[in-house]
Amino acid sequence: MSRTTGTFEFPANFEVKKQAPLDARLTTPLLSELTDSSLPFPYKGMVVAVTDDTTSSNNGLYQLTDADDTNINNWERVGAGAGTIDGSGTSGNMTLWDGISTITDSVITEADGVVSVNAPLSSVFNIALSSSLGEVALSAGHSATADDVLYISTGFDVKGSSTIYGDLSVIGDFTYIDSTVSVTSALSVINTGLGPAMYVEQAGVGETIAQFKDTEGGTITITDGANINMDGGIQSNSVNTATVSATGRVDGSNISTIENKVEGLYSYLINNFDTNQITTATSLTDFVNNYPKTGLDPGDVITLSAINTAYILGDNDGSTNSDWLEVNLKPNFLFYRGNMSDYATLDCVPLSSAKSSKYIIQVEDNTDGALFYGEINVVSDGTIAVATEYALNHTTVFPFVEFGAEVVNGRVCLSAIALESKNMTNFTFKGNRSNLFG
């Protein structure tokens, strides 16, 4: 389609003597006048300047792009599309200038807040800083950590010294090439997985594996061959953690604690059994905290009547639980009980083991020293049990204790009751048993 030529030809210029366009349609005060037929004979390609619209942003040069001048969308403001650049681009890709007014995709992409460089760093980055940087925060939300971190998937090298303000976490192997690591604060190693929590290996014959030094004095050295040398001693406030195991000889200049415990056990096992004291304490802790320990020496035994358990004093004065060692009662007594109530059980035998038993029992009244000694036979048919007393000897006019038996939950149980206004809580029972027939 060729250009339409004009009807009249003017062989000379016009010299306009008015401060207005030669064609009055080339300017109008209001934007609305572009579409309200104020401009006669509008034509496609017509250019009109809006000069005095009450909305200043409406002022400008407009070109009619279609024959219908009443549609404001057909009036394109000249300059509104200025800077429009041509080219192709992909959503999420950073743009790269491909010419003076054209763009294309670069190797940098962005998705979900993560910026990625899809090429080797050496080929896309060459940064030169002309001035020092202030406080710069560089972060990226990375789904693998759920934190704001800078994520580098293939590792990085740092040339020169670096300072980290905050925690440093290493997931994987940590390789330190040089020979010195300095930590200005406490070093803590906490392992929640498989052990060991710390592994130290030293190569070379005669080389020390590790050394721990107290600035105020004292050194622990783990030498070649895994030998331990130390200036101080091994101390513990708990019996459970004081155990030392060795496949060879253990030498020491201070083994008084061990000596006392050995002496106490010897006194308990060999010398005598008269040092046993019955106490009404309900537990060893109860005895240690609430009962007097005067007159007790290593080797003395206490029996907790509430649970019929004996402890020997192995060391010190008995004021801590670790001073006491639990032991079985001496073989000459099957039971050693005190602070009993009427009809309290002294001993039980499963019916599967025996249906008849013979007891030799001594009873002492601790208030006046009265003694009762006798032989008691117990027999059961599996439903009822009967206790029969024989050869009773006592220092009082009449016996002051009577025995009985019953079947309880498949067990034959021997019990006792005080007589003659006596009180069972004052009695000490010592006895043994022989099962006759099952």
Sequence and secondary structure as in RCSB ss.txt:
>XXXX:A:sequence
MSRTTGTFEFPANFEVKKQAPLDARLTTPLLSELTDSSLPFPYKGMVVAVTDDTTSSNNGLYQLTDADDTNINNW
ERVGAGAGTIDGSGTSGNMTLWDGISTITDSVITEADGVVSVNAPLSSVFNIALSSSLGEVALSAGHSATADDVL
YISTGFDVKGSSTIYGDLSVIGDFTYIDSTVSVTSALSVINTGLGPAMYVEQAGVGETIAQFKDTEGGTITITDG
ANINMDGGIQSNSVNTATVSATGRVDGSNISTIENKVEGLYSYLINNFDTNQITTATSLTDFVNNYPKTGLDPGD
VITLSAINTAYILGDNDGSTNSDWLEVNLKPNFLFYRGNMSDYATLDCVPLSSAKSSKYIIQVEDNTDGALFYGE
INVVSDGTIAVATEYALNHTTVFPFVEFGAEVVNGRVCLSAIALESKNMTNFTFKGNRSNLFG
>XXXX:A:secstr
      S   SS     SSS SSGGGEES GGGGTTT SSS  TT EEEE   SSGGG EEEEE SS TT GGGE
EETTTTTT  EE   TTEEEEE SSSEEEEEEEEEETTEEEE S HHHH     SS   S    EEETTTTEEE 
  TT     S     S     S     SS    SS       SSS S      STT   EEEE TTS EEEEETT
TEEEESS    S TTT     SS    S  HHHHHHHHHHHIIIII STT EEE  SSHHHHHHHS  TT  TT 
EEEETTTTEEEEE STTS SGGGEEEE   TT SEEEES  TTEEEEEEETTT SEEEEEEEEEETTT  EEEEE
EEEEE SS EEEEEEEEEESSSS  EEEEEEEETTEEEEEEEE TT  GGGEEEEEEEEEEE 
